[in-house]
């Protein structure tokens, strides 16, 4: 099975909250091009809460996020 990356840009985060919270692992790309990987716990209009791979809680302001990337299984 192949995988396809889905990219959710900053302006679209609020519209796709439910889909993002269902993903087991996401990559959060910050405006500084730093990438954090983990599970999203909460998303509101101001902050995004991410539990990273070291089980550390990170609260990120939405304004600092460039995009959120997650993988989806492809049909082929």
N, C-alpha and C positions, 0 to 999 in steps of 0.2 A: 504494500500500500504506500502510495506517495503522500506527501504532505504539501500543503499550500500555506504560505504565510498571509495572514490578514493584518493589514496596517490600519490602525485607527488614529487619525491625526487629532491634535489638540481640540480643534473646533467641533469634532464629532464625538468626543468622549461622553458627554452627557446624554447623547441620543442612543448610545450603545452600552449603557451601564449594565443592564441585565446580561447581555452576551459576554461582557468582559468578566463579570463576577463568576460566571459558570466555568471559565477556563482554568484548568489545573495549574498551568504555568504560563506566565506572560513575561515579555521583556519590555521594560519601561525605559525609553530613550529620553534623556533630559536635554534641555536647550544647550548644555555644555558638551553634548555627545557622550556623556557617561551613560552606561547601560546597566540597569539593575534587573535581576531576574528573580521571580518568585510568584506567589499567589496573592491576588488582590482580595482584600477583605471588605473594605468599604470604599465607596466613591460618593462624594458630595460635590457641591458647586465650588468649594474652596480647596479641599484636600483629598488625596488618594492615600489609603493605607495599604501598604504592601508588606507581606511577610517574606523575607528573602530566604535563600537556600540555607542560611545558617540559623534560621528561626529567629531572626532579629526583626523587630517591628520598625518600619520606616514610614513616616508620615511625610508625604511630598505635596507641596502646593501645586495645584493644577497648572498654574501659570508657568512653572518650571518644566513641564512635560512637553516634549516635542511630539512624541507619538508612543502608542502602545502596540506591540506586535505579539501575535499569538499564532500557533500552528493549528491547521485543521486537516483531518484526514481527507485525502482526495478519493473520488469514486473509482479512479483507475490506477 
